[in-house]
Amino acid sequence: MKNLVVLISGQGRNLQALIEHCAAGRIPARIAAVISNRADAPGLARAAQAGIATQVVDHTRYPSREAFDAALMQAIDAHAPDVLALAGFMRILTPAFTTHYEGRALNIHPSLLPRHKGLRTHEAALAAGDAEHGATVHFVTAALDGGPLVLQGAFTVLPQASATVLAEQVMREVELKIFPQAIAWLARGKLALQDGAVQFRGQPLAAPLTLIDLEDDFR
Ligand code: GRF
């Protein structure tokens, strides 16, 4: 059984999926703690509801990114995590932080990386007239939304789509499937980062995995 720590900033729908997959044994990990940078993150209630320890490390109380990241690392490391899940964690992290967790930390990003890094990805996909949109799980490195890609889910953008509808579809059809799957693979030791490259089942990954590669439990 691995120790999993989950970082959130918001609603916690991805967190909820992790909670359920862990409880059902499909992810071989226990969620040791859920940590938020915002005291008002609704996701904290989901964790409490599931009997998981929660903690707030409020970024506004620290004079610098470095000071915040140091406090956050201390809070995380108190739980000796094997895996760190950035489940809608909306802070830019310093290299000291990303280096410390390199190979242990996965982020979920709501676009087909490398397209549309940063915020407002659904608006960006629409503005660019993208034929496809989706979400990506990647290893966390110092490059913002730029770490090695692990698993990506895509769908065709309908002509009438709005950013709100698109966000909903990305969450339901992609994020809530690919993030738990990738976390499960990392927890099982199927996934690794070696010299900056993703290894899957002991082989280098030439291209990110896709929805086709999901195990039945995660579809
Ligand atoms: C998700 O779209 C995630 O990809 C993005 O922030 C959102 C978080 O949603 N980084 P939730 O907190 O999991 O509901």
Boltz pocket constraint, residues with backbone or C-beta under 6 A from the ligand:
constraints:
  - pocket:
      binder: B
      contacts: [[A, 8], [A, 9], [A, 10], [A, 11], [A, 12], [A, 13], [A, 14], [A, 15], [A, 43], [A, 87], [A, 88], [A, 89], [A, 108], [A, 109], [A, 110], [A, 171], [A, 175]]
      max_distance: 6.0
